[in-house]
Amino acid sequence: MRNSNRNPHKFQQNRIQKSIKNSSTHSFFNLLTCDALLNTVESELPDHRERLYPPTETLSMFLAQAMSSDRSCQNIVNQTAVQKVASGLPPGSTFTGGYCKARKRLPKELISQVTCEVGGLIDQHIPVGWRWKKRRVRLVDGTTVAMPDTPENQAIFPQQSAQKPGLGSPISRLVGVTCLASGALLKVAIGPCKGKGSDEQTLLRTMQNSFEAGDIVMGDAFFATYFFIMDMQAKGVDIVMEQNGIRKQNTDFRRGRKFGKKDHLIIINKPKKRPYWMSPEVYERAPASMTVRELKVDGKILVTTLVCPKSATKVELKTLYKSRWNIELDIRNIKDTMGMNILSCKTPDMVIKEIWVYLLAYNLIRLLMAQSALLADIIPRTISFKHCLQLWVTGIQTLDLMDDDQLKSLFILMSQQIVGKRPGRIEPRAVKRRPKPFPLLMKPRAEARAQVKENGHPKKLK
């Protein structure tokens, strides 16, 4: 034991080697070549003749392009040409026209289906010990991404109403469902950020059929609506969420059946006003009321359908809801660490493909993290995502050429960087570094460019 404390990395390697002897070495990694995933790829491949960039190679290049610091098409075409020369193949052309056309031919359904298939396969193969009381926990949250300001993008993904034309960026809204245990992305709904039916609740309704009996769904207060809870109860799905706005203001723990301090069972009534998206027939069939549990922890009022205080204690629910923060970290990993915060494609069709390419890359990294965690006998959430991303980007060119021993070494490297526990961490929402002394752009760029051409640049701000 003294030796393991002096050399924690050696101790970690010993744990992995011990785990390798007692398990299938590539139980997760082999999912990439399993029949289910190959069938999905084959079914979505379009009819194509032999080209310079076939669909599978185009998708591989698209993934590498998204992960590169230089996301230009020219950069990835140059990299491919150099790789062909290094492999003894004809270098081909470095012009980007062929690759750009190949990306346009790539079906969105191929990328989206493979992304969800990889996430689902990870979820199916995770050990029961990674789950919460042997139950699958789903995390739900939404975010937005910006894209180039082109007329085509503005038509489908309009900018915010408060911004003047020419001064904002088109914005897309995403709502995702991830697995708490593995971090795998299971479902995603994409839509505009403005207009009727563009809110997060509407996008979630398009995916709620993916929840299965026995699941637990966690989200913030925005999703804790009466009809969503009703639908989940009908499917045998439990929810743990922060109480919704108006009901939160009217919470009175002196009422209902008390389980303890700030913990009770209450009856909530159906809203008197029918939602615009719901038909009158469905509204009439909805139950007039339902029973839920309310409890106050850490200044938050939670609502849950886990109504038995013995099978789900207040302390257990408090700890479980704290883990909801993991989806915020997942979003940060996708947008900031991977670089999806601002997209680069200039048409809506390519924007959606670019989003799915990032999400596919995210799930592939989660696949490697799950394998590494399984071998190291730890949970995937304790491994650094950025560390694994860096290793993946560095070794992606040689991954297919690695033998079993080299893959084991790669998994050892991935499991070495453990994320520290930082409960209750609070950081100011402010930046220390001062921006450059330039004024904000307050008119369309073409007008500002013409004004500079006529009058020169204005004096710098002091």
C-alpha positions, -999 to +999 in steps of 0.1 A: +000+000+000+029+024+008+043+019-027+009+026-044+007+059-024+041+070-035+033+062-072-004+067-079+000+063-116+017+029-111-012+019-088-037+029-115-019+009-141-020-022-118-057-018-114-062-016-151-041-047-158-061-066-131-093-054-147-082-065-181-077-101-169-113-102-156-132-085-185-134-081-222-107-056-231-127-039-258-162-043-246-169-006-254-143+000-281-156-029-302-190-012-304-177+009-333-176-023-354-206-041-340-233-053-364-259-028-351-238+002-359-226-011-392-262-018-402-271+018-394-242+032-415-250+009-444-287+017-444-281+055-444-253+055-470-265+072-503-261+055-537-227+067-549-201+058-574-164+056-567-152+092-560-122+109-546-142+114-513-166+085-506-192+091-478-173+073-450-140+091-458-159+124-461-174+119-426-140+110-412-125+142-426-155+163-414-149+150-379-112+158-380-120+192-395-144+200-366-117+190-340-089+211-356-080+245-344-080+255-381-114+245-392-110+256-429-117+231-457-083+239-471-066+227-440-083+193-438-078+187-476-041+195-472-038+171-442-055+143-463-031+149-492-001+147-469-013+115-453-017+099-487+018+109-496+031+094-463+012+062-471+027+059-505-005+068-523-010+094-551-014+127-533-045+138-553-055+174-555-054+201-528-083+220-543-113+221-519-141+219-545-144+181-544-144+179-506-170+207-503-193+189-528-188+156-509-199+173-476-230+186-493-239+151-505-234+136-470-269+128-456-278+144-423-296+112-413-264+093-415-246+115-390-275+119-367-284+081-367-248+071-360-245+097-332-276+084-314-267+048-321-232+052-305-248+069-274-274+042-271-249+014-274-228+030-246-258+033-224-268-003-230-234-016-220-226+004-189-223-016-156-253-016-132-230-002-106-226+031-125-264+037-122-283+054-094-299+025-074-297+004-106-319+029-124-310+050-155-308+087-149-314+111-179-302+147-178-321+173-199-310+208-207-309+233-236-284+257-251-278+278-282-251+281-308-243+310-332-234+307-369-222+329-398-246+358-406-258+348-441-293+354-456-298+316-458-290+311-421-311+341-410-341+327-429-341+295-409-324+305-377-332+342-372-313+363-348-327+378-315-355+404-320-336+430-299-308+431-324-308+453-354-305+437-388-269+432-398-257+434-362-266+400-348-259+364-356-283+336-365-289+314-335-300+277-332-314+262-301-305+227-290-321+205-263-302+173-254-307+142-233-275+127-218-268+097-196-257+107-160-235+076-156-215+078-188-221+113-202-232+098-235-255+119-256-287+100-263-311+124-281-309+159-295-336+182-309-325+212-330-346+242-339-346+280-343-342+302-312-371+325-322-407+320-332-436+298-322-427+264-309-390+272-307-387+270-269-370+242-250-402+226-238-414+222-273-381+206-284-382+183-254-417+171-263-403+158-297-380+135-277-400+124-247-410+091-263-374+080-260-378+078-222-385+043-210-403+029-179-379+030-149-359+060-161-354+091-139-354+124-157-337+154-142-338+190-154-341+226-142-373+244-133-382+252-169-391+216-177-412+209-146-446+215-162-478+198-153-483+180-186-447+168-189-449+153-154-482+138-164-468+122-195-438+108-176-460+093-149-481+076-176-449+060-190-436+049-156-408+075-157-399+094-125-387+131-125-365+151-102-366+188-110-366+222-095-401+234-089-416+255-117-420+293-112-456+301-101-460+269-080-427+276-063-440+310-051-471+292-037-453+264-019-465+260+017-449+231+036-475+233+063-500+216+039-501+181+025-488+149+040-455+157+058-425+134+056-401+156+075-389+192+077-396+209+043-406+176+028-442+168+020-467+152-004-491+175-022-518+175-049-514+199-079-543+207-102-544+208-139-539+243-154-572+259-163-558+272-196-551+247-223-516+250-239-516+261-276-499+230-287-524+206-271-556+195-287-589+200-268-594+162-267-561+155-251-566+183-226-600+169-216-585+134-211-557+147-189-562+140-152-576+168-131-548+165-106-518+145-096-498+138-065-461+148-063-435+153-036-419+187-027-388+192-007-365+220+000-327+214-001-299+240-003-324+268-009-340+250-038-375+236-039-375+202-057-405+184-072-403+147-078-425+117-084-403+095-062-429+098-034-416+071-010-393+087+016-378+053+025-368+043-011-356+079-018-346+098+012-343+136+013-305+134+015-303+110-014-325+132-036-304+162-026-272+144-037-289+131-069-301+166-079-266+181-074-254+157-101-277+175-126-248+200-129-230+174-150-251+183-181-239+219-177-204+205-179-213+183-209-226+214-227-194+233-218-173+204-232-192+204-265-193+242-270-161+255-254-137+226-252-146+212-286-153+245-302-190+242-313-199+276-297-197+294-330-202+273-361-186+279-395-210+267-422-230+292-442-262+274-451-288+258-428-284+223-442-246+224-436-251+240-402-272+211-390-246+186-404-219+205-386-238+203-353-243+166-356-206+161-365-196+177-333-220+156-313-208+124-330-172+133-320-184+140-285-200+105-283-169+089-297-148+105-270-173+094-244-170+058-258-132+059-252-137+073-217-162+046-208-137+019-219-109+036-199-131+039-168-142+003-171-107-010-172-095+014-144-125+004-122-137+040-118-167+060-131-164+080-164-174+112-147-141+112-128-120+113-160-110+146-176-129+151-209-104+177-222-075+153-215-092+125-235-100+149-263-063+159-266-052+123-266-079+115-292-069+144-315-032+134-312-037+097-318-066+096-342-043+091-372-028+059-357-058+046-338-067+020-365-031+007-365-028+001-328-027-035-315-043-046-282-013-037-260-011-002-275-048+004-270-045-007-234-017+019-230-039+046-245-067+038-220-041+039-192-032+074-204-068+085-205-075+074-169-045+092-154-061+127-153-088+126-127-112+155-122-110+170-087-141+171-065-152+208-061-185+208-043-203+241-040-178+258-063-187+294-070-169+317-096-177+353-105-192+358-140-165+383-150-133+384-170-100+398-158-084+404-192-095+438-207-109+437-243-093+457-271-103+494-271-126+492-301-162+503-301-191+479-307-203+475-343-236+494-344-244+492-381-242+466-408-206+457-417-210+468-454-221+503-443-193+506-417-167+495-443-180+522-468-178+548-440-142+539-432-133+540-469-148+575-471-137+590-438-109+567-425-109+549-392-121+568-361-097+577-334-090+549-308-109+550-276-088+561-246 
